Amino acid sequence: MIPVKIFIESTIEQPGEEKEVIEQELDGRFQMKEEEWILRYTENEGKPDEVRTSVRSFPEKITIARQGPVSYRQTYAPGKTMESVVHTPAGKTEMEVTTLVYERDWSGKEGRIRFTFLLHMGSQDLGQYQLSLKWMEAGK
C-alpha cells in the first residue's frame, strides 16, 4: 500500500436542520487491485476514540468498515437499499442506507470517491448524507 494524504468531506442534511459540513485531512494508505481500490485511514490515532476505517471501492459499489467506539460494515450501491448492524457503546442498532449517487475517478496520482445516501437508523430518518474522499500520494 502506498502512503497518501486523504481529504474527507461529509455533508449532512437533516430534515428541519441547517446543512452540516465536516472536513478532515488524514494520512492513509492506498492500494489498487484491478477493479478494486482499497483506502485505509485512522481517525484520532492513539486515543480512546480511535477509529480505523477501510474503504473498498469497486466500479458498481463501495463497502466501508469502521472499527472503534462505533463499528459497522456497510455497502453502498446506487439505486439499492442495504442494511447493516452498528455496534455502539450503548448496544446494537440497525442502519439502512439507500444510495443515490456513487462516483469514482483515478488519474494516476490522485483519486476521488463520492457517494450520496439516505440514512435510517432504527426507525428514525436521519436525512441525506454525502461523503467525498479525495487522496493523493504523500509527499507530492
Backbone as a printed PyTorch tensor [residue, N CA C, xyz], in Angstrom:
tensor([[[  0.8480,  -1.1830,   0.0000],
         [  0.0000,   0.0000,   0.0000],
         [  0.8940,   1.2470,   0.0000]],

        [[  0.4740,   2.2550,  -0.7320],
         [  1.2830,   3.4790,  -0.7990],
         [  0.7260,   4.5280,   0.1580]],

        [[  1.6130,   5.3070,   0.7940],
         [  1.1380,   6.3790,   1.6860],
         [  0.4440,   7.4700,   0.8780]],

        [[ -0.6920,   7.9430,   1.4050],
         [ -1.4510,   9.0000,   0.7430],
         [ -1.9290,  10.0210,   1.7710]],

        [[ -2.2470,  11.1990,   1.2750],
         [ -2.8960,  12.2430,   2.0600],
         [ -4.3600,  12.1980,   1.6340]],

        [[ -5.2730,  12.0980,   2.6210],
         [ -6.7010,  11.9540,   2.3310],
         [ -7.4610,  13.1840,   2.8240]],

        [[ -8.3210,  13.6940,   1.9650],
         [ -9.1950,  14.8180,   2.3070],
         [-10.6270,  14.2830,   2.3120]],

        [[-11.2850,  14.3830,   3.4590],
         [-12.6360,  13.8390,   3.6180],
         [-13.6020,  14.9890,   3.8800]],

        [[-14.6980,  14.9850,   3.1450],
         [-15.7490,  15.9640,   3.3820],
         [-17.0730,  15.2300,   3.5250]],

        [[-17.7020,  15.3830,   4.6870],
         [-19.0120,  14.7860,   4.9500],
         [-20.0340,  15.9100,   5.0050]],

        [[-21.1120,  15.7650,   4.2590],
         [-22.2050,  16.7390,   4.2710],
         [-23.4470,  16.0310,   4.7880]],

        [[-24.0780,  16.6380,   5.7890],
         [-25.2620,  16.0490,   6.4080],
         [-26.4140,  17.0320,   6.2640]],

        [[-27.5170,  16.5630,   5.6720],
         [-28.7220,  17.3810,   5.5330],
         [-29.8560,  16.6440,   6.2250]],

        [[-30.2290,  17.1400,   7.4140],
         [-31.3030,  16.5170,   8.1740],
         [-32.5540,  17.3750,   8.0730]],

        [[-33.7240,  16.7330,   8.1050],
         [-34.9720,  17.4980,   7.9960],
         [-35.0630,  18.5770,   9.0760]],

        [[-35.3330,  19.8160,   8.6640],
         [-35.5100,  20.9150,   9.5980],
         [-34.2270,  21.4550,  10.2190]],

        [[-33.0670,  20.9960,   9.7630],
         [-31.7770,  21.4280,  10.3220],
         [-30.9560,  22.1280,   9.2360]],

        [[-30.0000,  22.9340,   9.6710],
         [-29.0640,  23.5330,   8.7190],
         [-28.0990,  22.4660,   8.2240]],

        [[-27.6720,  22.5880,   6.9700],
         [-26.7090,  21.6360,   6.4120],
         [-25.4120,  21.7180,   7.2080]],

        [[-24.8720,  20.5410,   7.5460],
         [-23.6240,  20.4730,   8.3080],
         [-22.5290,  19.8780,   7.4230]],

        [[-21.3500,  20.5240,   7.4090],
         [-20.2210,  20.0280,   6.6230],
         [-19.0560,  19.7740,   7.5760]],

        [[-18.5120,  18.5730,   7.5230],
         [-17.3680,  18.1900,   8.3600],
         [-16.2070,  17.8710,   7.4240]],

        [[-15.0720,  18.5380,   7.6360],
         [-13.8950,  18.3020,   6.7950],
         [-12.7610,  17.7490,   7.6420]],

        [[-12.0310,  16.7880,   7.0750],
         [-10.8800,  16.2050,   7.7560],
         [ -9.7530,  16.0200,   6.7490]],

        [[ -8.5300,  16.0860,   7.2380],
         [ -7.3560,  15.7730,   6.4280],
         [ -6.5610,  14.7450,   7.2330]],

        [[ -6.3300,  13.5790,   6.6310],
         [ -5.6900,  12.4820,   7.3430],
         [ -4.6210,  11.8160,   6.4840]],

        [[ -3.6970,  11.1410,   7.1450],
         [ -2.7440,  10.2930,   6.4310],
         [ -3.3680,   8.9170,   6.2990]],

        [[ -3.1080,   8.2800,   5.1690],
         [ -3.6660,   6.9520,   4.9610],
         [ -2.8010,   6.1490,   4.0100]],

        [[ -3.3810,   5.0330,   3.5390],
         [ -2.6870,   4.1570,   2.5950],
         [ -3.6770,   3.7580,   1.4990]],

        [[ -3.1480,   3.5860,   0.2870],
         [ -3.9890,   3.2520,  -0.8620],
         [ -3.3770,   2.0890,  -1.6270]],

        [[ -4.2470,   1.2400,  -2.1420],
         [ -3.8100,   0.1070,  -2.9590],
         [ -4.8530,  -0.1380,  -4.0420]],

        [[ -4.3860,  -0.4400,  -5.2430],
         [ -5.2810,  -0.7450,  -6.3470],
         [ -5.0250,  -2.1790,  -6.7910]],

        [[ -6.1130,  -2.9740,  -6.8220],
         [ -6.0420,  -4.3540,  -7.3100],
         [ -7.0650,  -4.4700,  -8.4390]],

        [[ -6.6240,  -4.2850,  -9.6540],
         [ -7.5110,  -4.2970, -10.8200],
         [ -8.6800,  -3.3380, -10.5960]],

        [[ -9.9140,  -3.8600, -10.4640],
         [-11.0990,  -3.0040, -10.3150],
         [-11.3360,  -2.5630,  -8.8740]],

        [[-10.6220,  -3.1820,  -7.9190],
         [-10.8300,  -2.8570,  -6.5080],
         [ -9.8020,  -1.8400,  -6.0250]],

        [[-10.3020,  -0.7860,  -5.3830],
         [ -9.4300,   0.2040,  -4.7520],
         [ -9.6140,   0.0660,  -3.2490]],

        [[ -8.5020,   0.0630,  -2.5150],
         [ -8.5620,  -0.0400,  -1.0570],
         [ -7.9010,   1.1970,  -0.4630]],

        [[ -8.6350,   1.8580,   0.4050],
         [ -8.1490,   3.0580,   1.0820],
         [ -8.3090,   2.8020,   2.5730]],

        [[ -7.2350,   3.0140,   3.3400],
         [ -7.2900,   2.7970,   4.7880],
         [ -6.7770,   4.0370,   5.5050]],

        [[ -7.4480,   4.3900,   6.6030],
         [ -7.0020,   5.5230,   7.4170],
         [ -7.5050,   5.3610,   8.8450]],

        [[ -6.8650,   6.1160,   9.7460],
         [ -7.2270,   6.0780,  11.1670],
         [ -7.5260,   7.4930,  11.6440]],

        [[ -8.6580,   7.6390,  12.3220],
         [ -9.0270,   8.9160,  12.9350],
         [ -8.6970,   8.8400,  14.4270]],

        [[ -8.2610,   9.9550,  15.0090],
         [ -7.9530,  10.0450,  16.4470],
         [ -6.9560,   8.9720,  16.8820]],

        [[ -5.9250,   8.7950,  16.0740],
         [ -4.9530,   7.7230,  16.3100],
         [ -4.3440,   7.7890,  17.7130]],

        [[ -4.3070,   6.6180,  18.3860],
         [ -3.6970,   6.5150,  19.6970],
         [ -4.5570,   7.0050,  20.8430]],

        [[ -5.7830,   7.4530,  20.5430],
         [ -6.6810,   7.9660,  21.5820],
         [ -7.7810,   6.9410,  21.8570]],

        [[ -8.4850,   7.0830,  22.9850],
         [ -9.5550,   6.1160,  23.3020],
         [-10.6420,   6.0420,  22.2280]],

        [[-10.8630,   7.1480,  21.5110],
         [-11.9070,   7.1580,  20.4690],
         [-11.3310,   6.9110,  19.0680]],

        [[-10.1760,   6.2130,  19.0060],
         [ -9.5520,   5.8900,  17.7190],
         [-10.5180,   5.0730,  16.8560]],

        [[-10.5840,   5.4250,  15.5730],
         [-11.4340,   4.7080,  14.6200],
         [-10.5850,   4.3390,  13.4080]],

        [[-10.5430,   3.0350,  13.1020],
         [ -9.8340,   2.5580,  11.9140],
         [-10.8760,   2.3080,  10.8230]],

        [[-10.6150,   2.8860,   9.6430],
         [-11.5690,   2.7840,   8.5380],
         [-10.9070,   2.1470,   7.3310]],

        [[-11.6540,   1.2410,   6.7060],
         [-11.2250,   0.6010,   5.4690],
         [-12.3120,   0.8300,   4.4230]],

        [[-11.9120,   1.3870,   3.2730],
         [-12.8370,   1.6680,   2.1750],
         [-12.4470,   0.7540,   1.0160]],

        [[-13.3900,  -0.0620,   0.5660],
         [-13.1520,  -0.9540,  -0.5820],
         [-14.1040,  -0.5220,  -1.6890]],

        [[-13.5300,   0.0530,  -2.7410],
         [-14.3200,   0.6090,  -3.8320],
         [-14.2280,  -0.2770,  -5.0670]],

        [[-15.3780,  -0.5930,  -5.6360],
         [-15.4920,  -1.3430,  -6.8870],
         [-16.2710,  -0.4640,  -7.8730]],

        [[-16.2660,  -0.7920,  -9.1650],
         [-16.9890,   0.0630, -10.1230],
         [-18.4700,   0.2470,  -9.7800]],

        [[-19.1250,  -0.7860,  -9.2190],
         [-20.5690,  -0.7190,  -9.0000],
         [-20.9870,  -0.5370,  -7.5440]],

        [[-20.0360,  -0.5780,  -6.6010],
         [-20.4080,  -0.4440,  -5.1870],
         [-19.1850,  -0.0760,  -4.3540]],

        [[-19.4550,   0.3110,  -3.0990],
         [-18.3900,   0.6360,  -2.1650],
         [-18.7760,   0.0600,  -0.8020]],

        [[-17.7860,  -0.4800,  -0.0910],
         [-18.0240,  -1.0030,   1.2550],
         [-17.1060,  -0.2730,   2.2190]],

        [[-17.6830,   0.2260,   3.3020],
         [-16.9110,   0.9200,   4.3290],
         [-17.0240,   0.1370,   5.6210]],

        [[-15.8620,  -0.1800,   6.2060],
         [-15.8230,  -0.8610,   7.5060],
         [-15.1130,   0.0620,   8.4840]],

        [[-15.7710,   0.3200,   9.6040],
         [-15.1830,   1.1830,  10.6470],
         [-15.0940,   0.3700,  11.9310]],

        [[-13.9360,   0.4910,  12.6100],
         [-13.7340,  -0.1930,  13.8810],
         [-13.3100,   0.8320,  14.9140]],

        [[-14.0790,   0.9200,  15.9900],
         [-13.7990,   1.8740,  17.0590],
         [-14.9750,   1.8740,  18.0130]],

        [[-15.1830,   2.9910,  18.7420],
         [-16.3200,   3.0540,  19.6550],
         [-17.6480,   2.7630,  18.9330]],

        [[-17.7460,   3.2210,  17.6810],
         [-18.8870,   2.8860,  16.8210],
         [-18.3190,   2.0840,  15.6550]],

        [[-18.7770,   0.8330,  15.5220],
         [-18.2520,  -0.0610,  14.4830],
         [-19.3740,  -0.5460,  13.5770]],

        [[-19.0660,  -0.6360,  12.2770],
         [-20.0250,  -1.1970,  11.3210],
         [-19.3150,  -1.5350,  10.0230]],

        [[-20.0070,  -2.3090,   9.1930],
         [-19.5730,  -2.6250,   7.8380],
         [-20.7870,  -2.4190,   6.9530]],

        [[-20.7160,  -1.4110,   6.0680],
         [-21.8740,  -1.0580,   5.2530],
         [-21.4830,  -0.9810,   3.7810]],

        [[-22.3260,  -1.5560,   2.9200],
         [-22.1200,  -1.4830,   1.4760],
         [-23.1160,  -0.4830,   0.8980]],

        [[-22.6220,   0.3080,  -0.0520],
         [-23.4290,   1.3280,  -0.7260],
         [-23.3970,   1.0050,  -2.2280]],

        [[-24.5640,   0.9100,  -2.8510],
         [-24.6600,   0.6510,  -4.2880],
         [-25.8200,   1.4900,  -4.8350]],

        [[-25.5810,   2.2440,  -5.9110],
         [-26.6180,   3.1520,  -6.4340],
         [-27.9340,   2.4390,  -6.7110]],

        [[-29.0240,   3.0700,  -6.2550],
         [-30.3570,   2.5410,  -6.5060],
         [-30.7590,   1.4080,  -5.5840]],

        [[-29.9100,   1.0560,  -4.6180],
         [-30.2210,  -0.0620,  -3.7310],
         [-30.3010,   0.4010,  -2.2820]],

        [[-31.1470,  -0.2960,  -1.5120],
         [-31.2390,  -0.0770,  -0.0760],
         [-30.6000,  -1.2810,   0.5960]],

        [[-29.6320,  -1.0200,   1.4770],
         [-28.9010,  -2.1040,   2.1340],
         [-28.8590,  -1.8510,   3.6360]],

        [[-28.8410,  -2.9470,   4.3960],
         [-28.8600,  -2.8500,   5.8540],
         [-27.5720,  -3.3750,   6.4600]],

        [[-27.2780,  -2.8860,   7.6600],
         [-26.1630,  -3.4190,   8.4360],
         [-26.4680,  -3.1830,   9.9110]],

        [[-25.6120,  -3.7280,  10.7710],
         [-25.7660,  -3.5420,  12.2110],
         [-24.6250,  -2.6560,  12.6890]],

        [[-24.9690,  -1.6260,  13.4660],
         [-23.9850,  -0.7150,  14.0320],
         [-23.7990,  -1.0930,  15.4980]],

        [[-22.5480,  -1.2710,  15.8920],
         [-22.2250,  -1.5940,  17.2800],
         [-21.7390,  -0.3220,  17.9600]],

        [[-22.4260,   0.0900,  19.0340],
         [-22.0650,   1.2900,  19.7820],
         [-21.8730,   0.9100,  21.2550]],

        [[-21.2850,   1.8140,  22.0490],
         [-21.1640,   1.5260,  23.4850],
         [-22.5270,   1.2580,  24.1420]],

        [[-23.5950,   1.8230,  23.5720],
         [-24.9380,   1.6460,  24.1390],
         [-25.6290,   0.3750,  23.6500]],

        [[-24.9940,  -0.3470,  22.7220],
         [-25.6040,  -1.5670,  22.1830],
         [-25.6320,  -1.5500,  20.6650]],

        [[-26.4640,  -2.4340,  20.0970],
         [-26.5470,  -2.5560,  18.6410],
         [-27.7890,  -1.8500,  18.1180]],

        [[-27.6750,  -1.3310,  16.8990],
         [-28.8380,  -0.7670,  16.2170],
         [-28.7020,  -1.0620,  14.7280]],

        [[-29.8250,  -1.0820,  14.0400],
         [-29.7870,  -1.3480,  12.6040],
         [-29.6500,  -0.0450,  11.8320]],

        [[-28.8430,  -0.1110,  10.7740],
         [-28.6510,   1.0320,   9.8910],
         [-29.1110,   0.6040,   8.5020]],

        [[-29.8600,   1.4770,   7.8440],
         [-30.3300,   1.2000,   6.4890],
         [-29.9500,   2.3920,   5.6240]],

        [[-29.2940,   2.1270,   4.5090],
         [-28.9140,   3.2010,   3.6020],
         [-29.4940,   2.9390,   2.2150]],

        [[-29.9610,   4.0180,   1.5960],
         [-30.3930,   3.9750,   0.2090],
         [-29.4320,   4.8710,  -0.5560]],

        [[-28.6130,   4.2730,  -1.4150],
         [-27.5820,   5.0210,  -2.1300],
         [-28.1970,   5.6920,  -3.3540]],

        [[-27.9590,   7.0000,  -3.4630],
         [-28.4980,   7.7800,  -4.5690],
         [-27.4710,   7.9350,  -5.6890]],

        [[-26.2330,   8.2670,  -5.3270],
         [-25.1720,   8.5350,  -6.3060],
         [-23.8880,   7.8760,  -5.8230]],

        [[-23.1120,   7.3340,  -6.7580],
         [-21.7870,   6.7930,  -6.4310],
         [-20.8830,   7.0260,  -7.6330]],

        [[-19.7800,   7.7360,  -7.4090],
         [-18.8210,   8.0300,  -8.4850],
         [-17.4190,   7.8010,  -7.9670]],

        [[-16.5260,   7.4170,  -8.8620],
         [-15.1110,   7.3140,  -8.5020],
         [-14.2590,   7.6400,  -9.7110]],

        [[-13.1120,   8.2910,  -9.4520],
         [-12.1790,   8.6790, -10.5160],
         [-10.7640,   8.4120, -10.0370]],

        [[ -9.8910,   8.0790, -10.9720],
         [ -8.4710,   7.8760, -10.6800],
         [ -7.6690,   8.4470, -11.8390]],

        [[ -6.6760,   9.3010, -11.5240],
         [ -5.9010,   9.9300, -12.5860],
         [ -4.4300,   9.5200, -12.5740]],

        [[ -4.0940,   8.4490, -11.8590],
         [ -2.7050,   8.0100, -11.8300],
         [ -1.9750,   8.4120, -10.5660]],

        [[ -2.2440,   9.6000, -10.0500],
         [ -1.6180,  10.0530,  -8.8010],
         [ -2.6550,  10.4830,  -7.7720]],

        [[ -3.8680,  10.7770,  -8.2550],
         [ -4.9340,  11.2440,  -7.3770],
         [ -6.2030,  10.4340,  -7.6240]],

        [[ -6.9660,  10.2730,  -6.5510],
         [ -8.2350,   9.5650,  -6.6780],
         [ -9.3370,  10.3130,  -5.9720]],

        [[-10.5730,   9.9630,  -6.3500],
         [-11.7310,  10.5900,  -5.7330],
         [-12.8820,   9.5970,  -5.7150]],

        [[-13.5610,   9.5390,  -4.5870],
         [-14.7760,   8.7450,  -4.4440],
         [-15.8130,   9.6780,  -3.8300]],

        [[-17.0190,   9.6510,  -4.3860],
         [-18.0990,  10.4640,  -3.8250],
         [-19.3850,   9.6630,  -3.8880]],

        [[-20.1210,   9.6410,  -2.7920],
         [-21.4240,   8.9970,  -2.8220],
         [-22.3900,   9.7090,  -1.8900]],

        [[-23.6680,   9.6310,  -2.2500],
         [-24.7440,  10.2830,  -1.5170],
         [-25.7600,   9.2180,  -1.1500]],

        [[-26.2680,   9.2940,   0.0890],
         [-27.2190,   8.2800,   0.5280],
         [-28.1930,   8.8400,   1.5560]],

        [[-29.3420,   8.1610,   1.6680],
         [-30.3240,   8.4580,   2.6980],
         [-30.0610,   7.4820,   3.8350]],

        [[-30.0880,   7.9830,   5.0790],
         [-29.7590,   7.1590,   6.2380],
         [-30.9630,   7.0120,   7.1670]],

        [[-31.2270,   5.7630,   7.5540],
         [-32.2450,   5.4370,   8.5600],
         [-31.5520,   4.5970,   9.6250]],

        [[-31.7500,   4.9420,  10.8860],
         [-31.2210,   4.1230,  11.9800],
         [-32.3780,   3.8070,  12.9050]],

        [[-32.5450,   2.5180,  13.1920],
         [-33.7150,   2.1190,  13.9650],
         [-34.9370,   2.5160,  13.1530]],

        [[-35.8100,   3.3220,  13.7270],
         [-36.9910,   3.7780,  12.9830],
         [-36.8740,   5.2540,  12.6110]],

        [[-35.6820,   5.8320,  12.7790],
         [-35.5030,   7.2640,  12.5140],
         [-34.9290,   7.5390,  11.1290]],

        [[-35.5110,   8.5350,  10.4580],
         [-34.9750,   9.0380,   9.1960],
         [-33.9530,  10.1140,   9.5680]],

        [[-32.6600,   9.8610,   9.3030],
         [-31.6170,  10.8030,   9.7000],
         [-31.1830,  11.7350,   8.5780]],

        [[-31.8550,  11.6650,   7.4350],
         [-31.5800,  12.6240,   6.3710],
         [-30.6550,  12.1130,   5.2860]],

        [[-30.1570,  13.0760,   4.4950],
         [-29.2900,  12.7560,   3.3600],
         [-27.8440,  13.0900,   3.6980]],

        [[-26.9620,  12.1700,   3.3800],
         [-25.5380,  12.3180,   3.6580],
         [-24.7600,  12.2320,   2.3550]],

        [[-23.6750,  12.9960,   2.2710],
         [-22.7600,  12.8590,   1.1400],
         [-21.3550,  12.7180,   1.7080]],

        [[-20.6240,  11.7530,   1.2150],
         [-19.2430,  11.5570,   1.6360],
         [-18.3520,  11.6740,   0.4120]],

        [[-17.3400,  12.5300,   0.5300],
         [-16.3820,  12.7240,  -0.5490],
         [-14.9850,  12.4300,   0.0000]],

        [[-14.2840,  11.5160,  -0.6550],
         [-12.9130,  11.1600,  -0.2850],
         [-12.0060,  11.4990,  -1.4610]],

        [[-10.9940,  12.3170,  -1.2130],
         [-10.0060,  12.6170,  -2.2490],
         [ -8.6450,  12.2670,  -1.6740]],

        [[ -7.7810,  11.7040,  -2.4850],
         [ -6.4630,  11.3680,  -1.9810],
         [ -5.4000,  11.5420,  -3.0410]],

        [[ -4.1720,  11.7800,  -2.5660],
         [ -3.0230,  11.8990,  -3.4580],
         [ -1.8240,  11.2950,  -2.7610]],

        [[ -0.8890,  10.8290,  -3.5590],
         [  0.3230,  10.2480,  -2.9810],
         [  0.9780,  11.2440,  -2.0510]],

        [[  1.3830,  10.7830,  -0.8890],
         [  2.0070,  11.6520,   0.1170],
         [  3.3490,  12.1580,  -0.4120]],

        [[  3.6460,  13.3850,  -0.0700],
         [  4.9280,  13.9710,  -0.4700],
         [  4.9730,  14.5010,  -1.8810]],

        [[  3.8300,  14.5180,  -2.5710],
         [  3.7980,  15.0090,  -3.9500],
         [  3.2780,  16.4230,  -3.9860]]])
